[in-house]
Amino acid sequence: MDIIGGGIAGLALAGILDPERFAVTLHEQRPELPSVGTTLAMWAGAQAAIARLRLLDQLRDAGTKLASGALRDPSGQAMLSMEGDTLLGIPRPALLKLLDSAVPTTVQRVTGRVERLPRDSWLTVGADGVHSVVRRTHWGSRAVARPTPVLAVRGVIPGNPSPEDVGEYWGRGNLFGLAPAGEGTNWYASFRSGPGPDQVDVPEALDTTRRLFSGHAAAVQHVLAQATAETTLAQRIWIAPPLARYTRRNVVLIGDAAHAMTPNLAAEPANP
Ligand SMILES: Cc1cc2nc3c(=O)[nH]c(=O)nc-3n(C[C@H](O)[C@H](O)[C@H](O)COP(=O)(O)OP(=O)(O)OC[C@H]3O[C@@H](n4cnc5c(N)ncnc54)[C@H](O)[C@@H]3O)c2cc1C
């Protein structure tokens, strides 16, 4: 079996398959695991999958429990509060490292970008993300990912936020989130920017974020005042349109190759 893509989905699959039953080749274009990245929020379902890989304790050690938070209006007023220990924030590089450690040594690793899919494989798994080559090859050019008018801007600043500021601030066509991450604060903003180039200019995106959220709560202003272009990532969000089926003959799509979504997990927003 060939798994194309060693991101979250590909590594998790390679880690869960019984080496006694499956001879697996894992193809990943990146020569090394990433060392930088922001925090990924993981709900109970994702944590249950990690538990099946027997990595839950290590995940909890590496992550930050988000015990309370709220959905807020732009002024910070809570609309819906959340208590409990269901949500965990984990730095993406730490998650990838953990998943990578669960891949059995019997899995054959091939480093390099796959452009032409293996012909003799009895099963090809497309775990190659939103711009999936597997999807394009087997579902055709009409199924390829398309850009949305949404930008995601995110980063980490030093210092934990006050517990009463943690959560997501929902405005009209935009959202801003902040939560503790280790010794720092993980923040993210998402908003419609209109169609534009795929390469996003980070200082410009940060300026736009500051302007768009200038009427938001003091906690949001505080984060954006601390953020610098060097500690900020900005990207256009792409989605992979839904397919009637995610399998075709001996090919299957998983993860973002199957269903990459916008940050609100919803359908593609209409153009402003
Ligand atoms: C801004 C943003 C914030 C997000 N926040 C969260 C969050 O808080 N919680 C959450 O659960 N999800 C979040 N997501 C979604 C989450 O990041 C994705 O769903 C997840 O990364 C998908 O994993 P994947 O393995 O399917 O794809 P990817 O992570 O894209 O991995 C694909 C892998 O395949 C490799 N690859 C691609 N093409 C080839 C090729 N041709 N040959 C060889 N290798 C190839 C890539 O190098 C990569 O390693 C967020 C997404 C974005 C954009």
PDBQT file of the ligand as one rigid body, heavy atoms in Angstrom, charges set to zero:
ROOT
HETATM    1  C1  LIG A 301      -5.095  28.324   9.387  1.00  0.00    +0.000 C 
HETATM    2  C2  LIG A 301      -5.510  26.915   9.748  1.00  0.00    +0.000 A 
HETATM    3  C3  LIG A 301      -5.760  26.603  11.076  1.00  0.00    +0.000 A 
HETATM    4  C4  LIG A 301      -6.161  25.306  11.409  1.00  0.00    +0.000 A 
HETATM    5  N1  LIG A 301      -6.414  25.015  12.723  1.00  0.00    +0.000 NA
HETATM    6  C5  LIG A 301      -6.826  23.768  13.052  1.00  0.00    +0.000 A 
HETATM    7  C6  LIG A 301      -7.111  23.439  14.416  1.00  0.00    +0.000 A 
HETATM    8  O1  LIG A 301      -6.984  24.250  15.327  1.00  0.00    +0.000 OA
HETATM    9  N2  LIG A 301      -7.544  22.175  14.683  1.00  0.00    +0.000 N 
HETATM   10  C7  LIG A 301      -7.685  21.225  13.693  1.00  0.00    +0.000 A 
HETATM   11  O2  LIG A 301      -8.073  20.084  13.989  1.00  0.00    +0.000 OA
HETATM   12  N3  LIG A 301      -7.413  21.516  12.403  1.00  0.00    +0.000 NA
HETATM   13  C8  LIG A 301      -6.994  22.759  12.072  1.00  0.00    +0.000 A 
HETATM   14  N4  LIG A 301      -6.725  23.051  10.772  1.00  0.00    +0.000 N 
HETATM   15  C9  LIG A 301      -6.894  21.996   9.763  1.00  0.00    +0.000 C 
HETATM   16  C10 LIG A 301      -5.705  21.049   9.788  1.00  0.00    +0.000 C 
HETATM   17  O3  LIG A 301      -4.493  21.779   9.717  1.00  0.00    +0.000 OA
HETATM   18  C11 LIG A 301      -5.776  20.119   8.601  1.00  0.00    +0.000 C 
HETATM   19  O4  LIG A 301      -7.055  19.523   8.551  1.00  0.00    +0.000 OA
HETATM   20  C12 LIG A 301      -4.684  19.060   8.682  1.00  0.00    +0.000 C 
HETATM   21  O5  LIG A 301      -3.398  19.628   8.642  1.00  0.00    +0.000 OA
HETATM   22  C13 LIG A 301      -4.844  18.102   7.524  1.00  0.00    +0.000 C 
HETATM   23  O6  LIG A 301      -3.847  17.130   7.600  1.00  0.00    +0.000 OA
HETATM   24  P1  LIG A 301      -3.467  16.318   6.305  1.00  0.00    +0.000 P 
HETATM   25  O7  LIG A 301      -2.422  15.346   6.724  1.00  0.00    +0.000 OA
HETATM   26  O8  LIG A 301      -4.697  15.817   5.624  1.00  0.00    +0.000 OA
HETATM   27  O9  LIG A 301      -2.852  17.399   5.298  1.00  0.00    +0.000 OA
HETATM   28  P2  LIG A 301      -1.531  18.263   5.453  1.00  0.00    +0.000 P 
HETATM   29  O10 LIG A 301      -1.334  18.674   6.850  1.00  0.00    +0.000 OA
HETATM   30  O11 LIG A 301      -1.605  19.309   4.397  1.00  0.00    +0.000 OA
HETATM   31  O12 LIG A 301      -0.366  17.244   5.081  1.00  0.00    +0.000 OA
HETATM   32  C14 LIG A 301      -0.155  16.821   3.752  1.00  0.00    +0.000 C 
HETATM   33  C15 LIG A 301       1.259  16.263   3.663  1.00  0.00    +0.000 C 
HETATM   34  O13 LIG A 301       1.466  15.732   2.367  1.00  0.00    +0.000 OA
HETATM   35  C16 LIG A 301       2.708  16.197   1.856  1.00  0.00    +0.000 C 
HETATM   36  N5  LIG A 301       2.544  16.227   0.403  1.00  0.00    +0.000 N 
HETATM   37  C17 LIG A 301       1.690  17.011  -0.302  1.00  0.00    +0.000 A 
HETATM   38  N6  LIG A 301       1.774  16.738  -1.607  1.00  0.00    +0.000 NA
HETATM   39  C18 LIG A 301       2.703  15.757  -1.728  1.00  0.00    +0.000 A 
HETATM   40  C19 LIG A 301       3.215  15.039  -2.849  1.00  0.00    +0.000 A 
HETATM   41  N7  LIG A 301       2.780  15.269  -4.078  1.00  0.00    +0.000 N 
HETATM   42  N8  LIG A 301       4.176  14.118  -2.632  1.00  0.00    +0.000 NA
HETATM   43  C20 LIG A 301       4.630  13.861  -1.368  1.00  0.00    +0.000 A 
HETATM   44  N9  LIG A 301       4.158  14.503  -0.272  1.00  0.00    +0.000 NA
HETATM   45  C21 LIG A 301       3.199  15.428  -0.465  1.00  0.00    +0.000 A 
HETATM   46  C22 LIG A 301       2.918  17.556   2.502  1.00  0.00    +0.000 C 
HETATM   47  O14 LIG A 301       4.288  17.905   2.539  1.00  0.00    +0.000 OA
HETATM   48  C23 LIG A 301       2.336  17.330   3.882  1.00  0.00    +0.000 C 
HETATM   49  O15 LIG A 301       3.292  16.855   4.802  1.00  0.00    +0.000 OA
HETATM   50  C24 LIG A 301      -6.305  24.327  10.409  1.00  0.00    +0.000 A 
HETATM   51  C25 LIG A 301      -6.027  24.644   9.069  1.00  0.00    +0.000 A 
HETATM   52  C26 LIG A 301      -5.617  25.929   8.754  1.00  0.00    +0.000 A 
HETATM   53  C27 LIG A 301      -5.331  26.247   7.294  1.00  0.00    +0.000 C 
ENDROOT
TORSDOF 0
